[in-house]
Amino acid sequence: MKWLATDLYGYRGEERTAFVRACAEGLRPEGIPDAAAALLVRHARVADVMTDFERRLREESRSTPYPAEALGRAAAE
């Protein structure tokens, strides 16, 4: 998901994180093929959970718990 946002829009870092979060909240990407937009929307919630986990793991604690329940909820939505 993150690589696609980078490749299609050139987003990196916090800009990419904000875009992924916006897609998770219902933003429909524009200016790209419908199949790519659908892929971004379909996986945005899971990508948002994983992005938060990766940030917490790097910046807060190496013992940050894996977000299995949050990932399950995100995947089910």
N, C-alpha and C positions, 0 to 999 in steps of 0.2 A: 504494500500500500504506500509506504513512504517513498520507495523508489519511483513509483508511478507518479506521485505528486511532484517529485523532483524532475523527472524526465519530461512530463507534459507541461508543467507550469514553471519550472525553474525554482520552486520553493526549496528553501533549506532552513535548518535550525528552527527557531521559534515561529517563523512564518509558515513553515511546513506543518508544525505542530498545531498551530491555530487553524490552518486549512483542514487538516484531518479532523480536528474537534468539530469544526463547523459542519463537515460532511456527516459526522456521527450524530449531530443535532438536526440533520435534515436538509442541509444545503445540497442542492443538485448542481454539480459542476457543469459549467458551460464552456462552449468553444472547443470541445473535444468530441471524438466519436461516442455515440450512445453506449456502445459496449464498454468503453473505458470508463465512462461516467457511472454506469451501473456497477462495475467492479469496485470503483472507489467507494460508492455509497454502501455496497454490500459488506465491505470489509472495514469500514471506517470505525465502527464501535470497537471491534477487537483491536485494531491498530491503536486506537486512543488508549485503551487499557494497557496495552504492552508498552506504549511510549511512556506512560506514567510510571509503570513498573521499572523500566530501564533507567529513567531519570532518578527515581528514588534509590535504586540499587547503586548507581554511580555516585550520587551526591549525598545521600543520607546514611545508608548502612548496607554493608555487604550481606547482612542477614535479613534484608527485606523479604517478607514472605511472598512466594509466588502467588499471583492472583487467580488461582484456578476457578474459584466461584464467580468472580467478576467476569472472567473470560467466558465461562459457561453462560452467564446471563447475557453478555454482549453477543455471543454467537446465536443465541436463541431469539434475539430481538429481530 
